[in-house]
Amino acid sequence: MGYSISDALDIVGDVMLFVGDLEDAASEIFDDLHAPTIPAMLLPYFDLAAYARDLELGGDLAAFRFNDTDYVVTNASGL
């Protein structure tokens, strides 16, 4: 991202963290944003692993591990 220390400190409060792995974060996002608009009978066919991968590759999510805990920045593209 290329932020200076000063810039990073200015936006540290804007970072939204999810505690858990990438697929868990993607699942929560999917459930909140998309699941209500998809017929229930089709939900089992949705590939959450692929959705999580696409969100990460698109820059929307960024996963990291710190002190043996997994975290996901859920607003990575907005920073």
N, C-alpha and C positions, 0 to 999 in steps of 0.2 A: 504494500500500500504506500510505502514511502513517506510516512509521517515523521516529522521531527518530534523530539521529546515534548516540546512545548505544545505542538498541535495535538499530539496523542493525549496529553493531560487535559486539554480543553474538551475533548470528546469522550473521555473515559466514562462519564455519566450517561452517555447515549448508548453505550453497548448493552445489548439485551442478551443475557446468557440463559441457556437451558442446561440443566444438569442432567446428563445422560448422553447416550450415543446418538449418532447422526440419524439412524433410522427411527429412534424414539421421538426425536425432535420433528422429523418429517411427518411421522404419524400424527403427532399432535396438531401440526399445521394443517395436514390434510383433513383431520376430523373437524377442525374449526372452520376451515374455509371452503372445502369442496364436498365433503361427505353429505352435508344436508341437501345438496342439489343433485345427488346421484341416487337413482333408485336402489333401495336396500338389497335387492336381489343381485345387483351388479357389483356391490362393494367387495365381495370375496375375490373378484377377479383383478382387483387393482394391485399392482406391483409396487409396494411401498419401498422396497430396496432400490428399485430403479428410480422412483420418485426422489428418494433421498440423494442418490448419486447425481441426478440431474440438478437438484437444488445446489449441491456442493460444486459441481462443475460450472454452473451458471454464476457462481459467486454469491448466491443468496444465503448460503450457510457456510460456516467455517468451523471445523471441529478441531479440538486440541485436548490434550491430557495434561493435568497438573496435579501433583501429589496423589497419584493413583486414582484420580477422579476424571471422568470424561465430561467435557463441556462442549456446547455448540453455540456459536454466536449466531443468533437468529435474524439479525438485521445487518449482516456483513456487507451486503451490497449498498446499504444506505449510509455507510460510514465514510 
